[in-house]
């Protein structure tokens, strides 16, 4: 009987890191992530330096300089609200939420409230029943069991969520007098959170997607290339120079004698020492060639910068918070961060502030937020150098003086205009007390009574 011919198996490695035996037609991206996948993403974020930078840099820049609430004609209430916002540690919580969004694809905030008549988390918050906002916590997608989004494009609530379902893994621990941790014996229950009690931001989430897109997955190949580059450069540095000793007398020695002579020569030739050898012997010093390595490393950095939408100079720390004549890519990056503040963070802060206005134990009691003139301002994203700052202040002030002198604006309007130039990258004086009478008098002193 003829022997059956064995079909050779081909082992293929793909950039997707799928099973080598997977058919080519079945290759594709993995759209649904499991809890184990999120654990892998978290581990990579915590242990890989490049991944950590790509994920956390925009989060740090968007929240580093903080924000403030501005309430016109009520400085006391403004101070009370700002104090309450600071006590909630929103700056740190928002930064962590953006980290979750970029790492997992989704970031959440849960708003804990104190109510006059306590209700469950699956019911909407009643403003008239609200006493205080107790906490604001951030969390990621790992423990989200489900959430439903309105996908009817003809509905007024299109794209909005009604609630999320969270599946905790433990009720926590208590510590006894002996220092032993005792797990809470109560069964872990599923938690339903109404949309009025949480905030949710996703990264590049499309119709029918169950979750957002992780930046780590998107930049997988680029981050892998940087790891290869780091390992390669490290090996080249370890082997950058070495010496070759050509000696027949040494090679003819006994193993014990050769090992002894080799160790002595290695110790003496580790530095630029002088060696005495026979005329038949020779010592050659070899160096690792590095021609073209800069081109390869620059490509790896530029590829990562393009994939992550973070300029190379920001990734490498060449721009450390102050900009003098910033290049266009740096300016574009900070414009992107500014858009993140306005489109993602600001609505969440305003949602929390409205609850604080309604809260009976905050400020002077419950008040309708729509009856008060207030808004949220982010502090400048970066600080210009002294020369640029002085020139910008001078130009803005001269323009304001010209408008007042031409009768186009009143002094108080020009003052408000100057202070309203917030978050425009170069405006260090944006946090001047706009409601201060002394500041207004100082500004008006530049004009005649007729102009005022």
C-alpha positions in Angstrom: 0.0 0.0 0.0 1.4 3.3 -1.0 2.5 5.5 1.8 0.3 8.6 2.2 2.2 11.7 1.4 2.5 14.0 4.3 1.3 17.5 3.7 3.9 20.0 4.9 2.7 22.5 7.5 3.6 26.1 7.2 4.2 28.2 10.3 3.3 31.8 9.6 3.9 34.7 12.0 1.6 37.6 11.5 1.6 41.1 12.9 -1.8 40.4 14.5 -0.2 37.7 16.6 -2.9 35.2 15.9 -2.7 31.4 15.9 -0.2 30.4 13.2 -2.6 27.7 12.0 -5.4 30.3 11.4 -6.5 30.4 7.8 -5.5 33.5 5.9 -9.2 34.4 5.2 -9.9 34.4 8.9 -7.3 36.9 9.8 -8.7 40.1 11.2 -8.8 42.5 14.1 -10.4 41.4 17.4 -13.3 43.8 18.0 -14.6 42.4 21.3 -12.4 42.5 24.3 -12.7 40.3 27.4 -11.8 41.1 31.0 -8.4 39.2 30.4 -7.7 41.5 27.5 -8.2 44.6 29.6 -5.9 43.1 32.2 -3.2 42.7 29.5 -3.7 46.3 28.4 -3.4 47.5 32.0 -0.2 45.4 32.6 1.4 46.8 29.4 0.5 50.3 30.4 2.0 49.9 33.9 5.2 48.1 32.8 6.1 49.5 29.3 7.5 53.1 29.4 6.6 54.0 25.8 3.0 52.7 26.3 2.7 54.6 29.5 3.8 57.8 27.8 1.5 57.4 24.8 -1.5 56.8 27.1 -0.9 59.2 29.9 0.7 62.2 28.2 -2.6 63.7 26.8 -4.3 63.0 30.2 -1.6 64.8 32.1 -1.6 67.8 29.7 -5.4 68.2 29.7 -5.7 68.3 33.5 -2.3 69.4 34.8 -3.1 73.1 35.1 -6.6 72.6 36.3 -9.8 74.6 35.8 -11.9 77.1 37.7 -15.5 78.1 37.9 -16.5 81.7 37.2 -19.7 83.1 38.7 -20.4 86.7 37.6 -21.2 89.2 40.4 -21.1 86.6 43.2 -17.5 86.1 44.4 -18.5 84.4 47.6 -20.5 81.7 45.8 -17.7 81.2 43.3 -15.2 80.6 46.2 -17.6 78.1 47.8 -18.2 76.2 44.6 -14.4 76.2 43.8 -13.6 74.9 47.3 -16.2 72.1 46.9 -14.9 71.1 43.4 -11.3 71.0 44.8 -12.5 68.8 47.7 -13.8 66.3 45.2 -10.3 66.0 43.7 -11.7 66.3 40.2 -8.4 67.2 38.6 -6.9 63.8 39.5 -10.1 61.9 38.8 -10.5 63.4 35.3 -6.9 62.5 34.5 -7.5 58.9 35.5 -10.6 58.8 33.5 -8.7 59.9 30.3 -6.1 57.2 31.1 -8.9 54.6 31.2 -10.3 56.0 28.0 -7.0 55.8 26.1 -6.0 52.4 27.6 -9.3 50.5 27.5 -11.2 52.6 25.0 -13.7 53.8 27.5 -13.5 55.9 30.7 -16.2 56.4 33.3 -17.0 58.7 36.2 -19.5 57.7 38.9 -21.1 60.5 40.9 -22.0 59.6 44.5 -24.7 61.8 46.0 -26.2 62.3 49.5 -30.0 62.5 49.4 -32.7 63.6 51.7 -34.6 60.4 51.0 -32.0 57.8 49.9 -32.8 56.1 46.5 -31.0 53.3 44.6 -28.4 53.9 41.9 -30.7 52.8 39.1 -33.1 55.7 39.6 -32.5 59.2 38.2 -31.3 61.9 40.6 -34.1 64.2 41.8 -32.6 67.7 42.2 -35.1 68.6 45.0 -34.0 65.5 46.9 -30.3 66.2 46.7 -28.2 67.2 49.7 -24.6 66.9 48.6 -22.2 65.4 46.1 -20.2 63.0 48.2 -17.6 61.7 45.7 -16.6 61.3 42.1 -14.7 58.1 41.1 -13.2 57.0 37.8 -13.1 53.5 36.4 -12.6 51.6 33.2 -14.3 49.1 30.9 -13.1 45.9 32.6 -16.1 45.5 35.0 -18.8 46.9 32.7 -21.2 44.1 32.1 -23.4 45.9 29.6 -24.7 49.3 28.6 -27.4 50.3 26.0 -27.1 53.1 23.6 -30.0 54.5 21.5 -29.0 53.7 17.9 -32.1 55.3 16.2 -30.8 58.2 14.2 -34.3 59.7 14.1 -34.5 59.9 17.8 -33.7 63.0 19.9 -31.8 60.7 22.2 -29.6 59.2 19.5 -26.3 58.1 20.8 -27.3 58.6 24.5 -27.1 55.9 27.2 -29.8 55.1 29.7 -27.8 53.1 32.2 -24.8 50.9 32.7 -24.5 47.5 34.4 -21.4 47.0 36.5 -20.2 43.6 37.8 -17.9 44.2 40.9 -15.6 41.3 41.9 -15.5 41.9 45.6 -17.3 43.8 48.4 -14.0 44.7 50.0 -12.2 43.6 53.1 -12.1 44.4 56.8 -9.1 44.1 59.1 -9.4 42.4 62.5 -7.4 43.2 65.6 -4.7 40.7 64.6 -4.2 42.5 61.3 -5.8 39.7 59.2 -7.8 40.7 56.1 -11.4 39.3 56.2 -13.4 39.3 53.0 -16.9 40.6 53.2 -19.1 37.5 53.2 -22.0 39.2 51.4 -22.6 38.0 47.8 -21.3 40.4 45.1 -24.3 41.9 43.4 -24.6 43.5 40.0 -24.9 47.3 40.1 -27.1 49.3 37.7 -26.2 53.0 37.5 -28.6 55.5 35.9 -27.2 57.9 33.3 -27.8 60.9 35.7 -25.2 59.3 38.1 -22.3 58.7 35.8 -20.3 60.1 32.8 -18.9 58.2 30.0 -16.3 59.0 27.3 -15.3 56.7 24.5 -12.4 56.7 22.0 -13.5 56.2 18.3 -16.6 54.2 19.1 -18.8 53.5 16.1 -22.2 52.1 15.5 -22.7 48.6 16.9 -19.4 48.7 18.7 -19.5 47.3 22.2 -16.7 49.5 23.4 -14.2 52.2 22.3 -10.8 51.7 20.7 -7.7 51.3 22.8 -4.7 53.5 21.8 -2.5 50.6 22.9 -4.1 48.3 20.3 -4.0 51.0 17.7 -0.3 51.7 18.2 0.6 48.0 18.8 3.1 47.7 15.9 4.7 51.1 16.6 5.1 50.4 20.3 6.6 47.0 19.3 9.0 48.7 17.0 10.2 51.0 19.8 10.7 48.0 22.1 12.8 46.3 19.3 14.8 49.6 18.9 15.4 49.8 22.6 16.6 46.2 22.8 18.8 46.6 19.7 20.5 49.8 20.8 21.0 48.2 24.3 22.8 45.2 22.7 24.9 47.5 20.5 26.0 49.5 23.5 26.9 46.4 25.4 29.0 45.2 22.4 30.0 48.7 21.1 33.8 48.0 21.3 35.7 44.8 22.0 39.3 43.5 21.5 40.5 40.6 19.5 43.9 39.1 20.7 45.7 37.1 18.0 48.3 35.0 19.8 49.4 31.5 18.9 51.2 31.1 22.3 48.1 31.9 24.2 45.9 29.6 22.1 48.5 26.7 22.7 48.3 27.0 26.5 46.6 24.5 28.8 43.0 25.3 29.6 43.9 26.3 33.2 46.7 28.6 32.1 44.7 30.1 29.2 41.8 30.9 31.6 44.2 32.6 34.0 45.9 34.7 31.3 42.6 35.6 29.7 41.2 36.9 33.0 44.4 38.9 33.7 44.3 40.4 30.2 40.6 41.2 30.4 41.1 43.1 33.7 44.0 45.1 32.3 42.5 45.8 28.9 39.1 47.0 30.1 40.5 50.6 30.0 42.8 52.3 27.5 45.8 50.6 29.1 49.2 49.8 27.5 49.7 46.2 26.5 53.1 44.5 25.9 52.9 41.6 23.4 55.2 39.6 21.2 56.0 40.7 17.7 54.0 37.7 16.4 51.0 38.6 18.4 48.4 41.3 17.6 45.6 43.1 19.4 42.7 44.5 17.3 40.0 46.8 18.6 36.7 46.5 16.8 33.7 48.9 17.0 30.1 48.2 16.2 29.1 50.1 13.0 26.3 52.5 13.6 25.9 54.0 10.1 22.2 54.6 9.4 20.9 53.8 12.9 19.8 57.4 13.4 17.6 57.2 10.3 16.0 54.0 11.6 15.4 55.4 15.1 13.9 58.6 13.6 11.5 56.6 11.5 10.4 54.6 14.6 9.8 57.8 16.5 8.0 59.5 13.7 5.8 56.4 13.1 4.8 56.3 16.7 4.1 60.1 16.7 1.9 59.7 13.7 0.0 56.7 15.1 -0.5 58.3 18.6 -1.1 61.8 17.3 1.5 63.1 19.8 4.5 64.9 18.3 8.0 63.4 18.8 9.2 66.4 20.7 6.4 65.9 23.2 6.9 62.2 23.5 10.7 62.7 24.2 10.2 65.6 26.6 12.0 68.1 24.5 9.2 70.6 25.2 8.9 70.8 28.9 5.9 73.0 29.5 7.3 76.2 28.1 7.2 77.1 24.4 9.3 79.7 22.6 8.4 80.0 19.0 6.6 76.7 19.1 6.6 74.6 15.9 3.3 74.0 14.2 3.0 70.4 15.2 3.3 71.4 18.9 0.7 74.0 18.5 -1.6 71.5 16.7 -1.1 69.0 19.6 -2.1 71.5 22.2 -5.1 72.5 20.1 -6.1 68.8 20.1 -5.8 68.7 23.9 -7.8 71.9 24.2 -10.6 70.3 22.0 -10.5 67.3 24.4 -11.1 69.7 27.3 -13.9 71.5 25.7 -15.7 68.5 24.1 -15.2 65.8 26.7 -14.2 67.2 30.1 -16.1 70.4 30.2 -19.6 68.8 29.8 -18.8 66.4 32.7 -17.6 69.2 35.0 -20.7 71.2 34.1 -22.9 68.2 35.0 -21.2 67.9 38.4 -21.4 71.7 39.0 -25.2 71.7 38.3 -25.7 69.0 40.9 -23.7 71.1 43.4 -25.9 74.1 42.7 -29.0 71.9 43.4 -27.4 70.4 46.5 -29.0 71.8 49.7 -25.8 71.5 51.8 -23.5 73.2 49.4 -23.0 77.0 49.5 -26.0 78.9 50.7 -28.5 76.1 49.8 -30.2 74.8 46.7 -30.4 77.1 43.7 -31.4 76.7 40.1 -28.1 76.7 38.0 -30.0 78.2 35.0 -30.7 81.3 37.1 -27.0 82.1 37.6 -24.5 83.4 35.2 -21.6 80.9 35.4 -19.1 79.1 33.3 -16.1 76.8 33.5 -12.6 78.0 32.4 -9.5 75.8 31.9 -6.2 77.3 32.8 -3.6 77.7 30.0 -2.3 74.4 28.6 1.3 75.6 28.6 3.4 78.6 29.7 5.2 80.7 27.2 8.7 82.1 27.8 8.9 85.6 29.4 9.6 87.4 26.2 6.7 85.9 24.3 4.4 86.5 27.3 5.4 90.2 27.6 4.9 90.8 23.8 1.5 89.1 23.8 0.3 91.1 26.8 1.5 94.3 25.2 -0.3 93.6 21.9 -3.5 92.6 23.6 -3.5 95.6 25.9 -2.7 98.0 23.0 -5.6 96.5 21.0 -8.0 97.0 23.9 -6.9 100.6 24.4 -7.4 101.2 20.7 -10.9 99.8 20.8 -11.8 101.9 23.8 -10.3 105.0 22.3 -12.2 104.5 19.1 -15.4 104.1 21.0 -15.9 100.5 19.9 -15.9 99.2 23.5 -16.4 100.5 27.0 -13.5 100.0 29.5 -15.3 97.3 31.4 -16.1 95.5 28.2 -12.4 95.7 27.1 -11.4 94.4 30.6 -13.8 91.5 30.3 -12.5 90.8 26.8 -8.9 90.6 28.0 -9.8 88.3 30.9 -11.9 86.2 28.5 -8.9 85.2 26.5 -8.7 82.0 28.5 -7.0 78.8 27.3 -5.8 80.4 24.1 -2.3 79.0 24.8 -0.7 82.4 25.5 -2.6 84.4 28.0 -1.0 84.3 31.5 -3.2 87.0 32.9 -6.5 85.2 32.3 -7.0 84.5 36.0 -7.1 88.2 36.9 -10.0 88.9 39.2 -12.5 90.0 36.7 -14.9 91.1 39.3 -12.4 93.1 41.3 -13.2 96.8 41.5 -9.5 97.6 42.0 -8.6 96.0 38.7 -11.3 97.9 36.9 -10.2 101.2 38.4 -6.6 100.5 37.4 -7.7 99.8 33.8 -10.0 102.8 33.6 -7.2 105.1 34.9 -5.6 104.8 31.5 -8.4 106.9 30.0 -9.8 110.3 30.3 -13.2 110.8 32.1 -14.8 111.5 28.7 -13.5 108.2 27.3 -14.7 106.4 30.4 
